[in-house]
């Protein structure tokens, strides 16, 4: 079973929160609010999207990418864990 199916409700809840943030940006623009509040809302929305992407990507790596040979793991950890660490650092 795919991780997106297993975690469907959590992912949908995140998407709904992001939709709410986008609606707030639209309202702010319609109400001609200043640049600073609009930029703050856009930044928050981007952070939420990056968080969603990170969760789905990490689950994808853990679920669908397999180790070639567990016996040849390096001292610093598996290739899968190293990739997840790089992804996490990218989204910070």
C-alpha positions in Angstrom: 0.0 0.0 0.0 1.3 3.4 -0.9 2.3 5.8 1.8 0.1 8.5 0.4 -2.9 6.2 0.8 -1.8 5.1 4.3 -1.3 8.8 5.4 -4.2 10.1 3.2 -6.1 12.0 6.0 -3.0 13.7 7.4 -1.9 14.8 3.9 -5.4 16.0 3.0 -5.5 18.0 6.3 -2.2 19.7 5.4 -3.5 20.5 1.9 -6.7 22.0 3.4 -4.6 24.2 5.7 -2.5 25.3 2.7 -5.7 26.1 0.8 -6.8 28.3 3.8 -3.5 30.1 3.6 -3.9 30.7 -0.1 -7.4 32.0 0.5 -6.0 34.4 3.1 -3.5 35.7 0.6 -6.2 36.3 -1.9 -8.3 38.2 0.6 -5.3 40.3 1.6 -4.7 41.2 -2.0 -8.4 42.0 -2.6 -8.5 44.2 0.5 -5.3 45.9 -0.7 -3.4 45.2 2.4 0.2 46.3 2.6 3.2 44.5 1.1 4.6 43.3 4.5 1.5 41.3 5.6 1.1 39.8 2.1 4.7 38.8 2.0 4.4 37.2 5.5 1.4 35.2 4.3 3.2 34.1 1.1 6.2 33.0 3.1 4.0 31.0 5.5 2.3 29.3 2.6 5.6 28.5 1.0 6.8 27.0 4.2 3.7 24.9 4.5 4.1 23.7 0.9 7.8 22.8 1.5 6.7 20.9 4.7 4.2 18.9 2.7 6.7 18.2 0.0 9.3 17.1 2.6 6.9 14.7 4.2 5.8 13.1 1.0 9.3 12.9 -0.4 10.7 11.4 2.8 8.0 8.8 2.9 8.7 8.1 -0.8 12.3 7.5 -0.1 11.6 5.3 2.9 8.9 3.3 1.1 10.1 3.0 -2.5 13.9 3.4 -2.5 15.6 0.2 -1.3 19.2 -0.4 -0.2 21.3 -2.3 -2.8 23.1 -4.2 -0.1 22.6 -3.6 3.6 25.9 -5.2 4.4 27.8 -2.4 2.6 26.4 0.5 4.6 28.9 3.2 5.4 29.7 4.2 9.0 27.7 7.4 8.5 24.5 5.5 7.8 22.6 4.1 4.9 22.3 5.9 1.6 18.6 6.3 2.2 19.2 8.1 5.5 21.8 10.3 4.0 19.5 11.3 1.2 16.7 12.1 3.8 19.2 14.2 5.7 20.1 16.2 2.6 16.4 16.7 1.8 15.7 17.9 5.3 18.6 20.4 5.2 17.4 21.7 1.8 14.0 22.6 3.3 15.3 24.4 6.3 
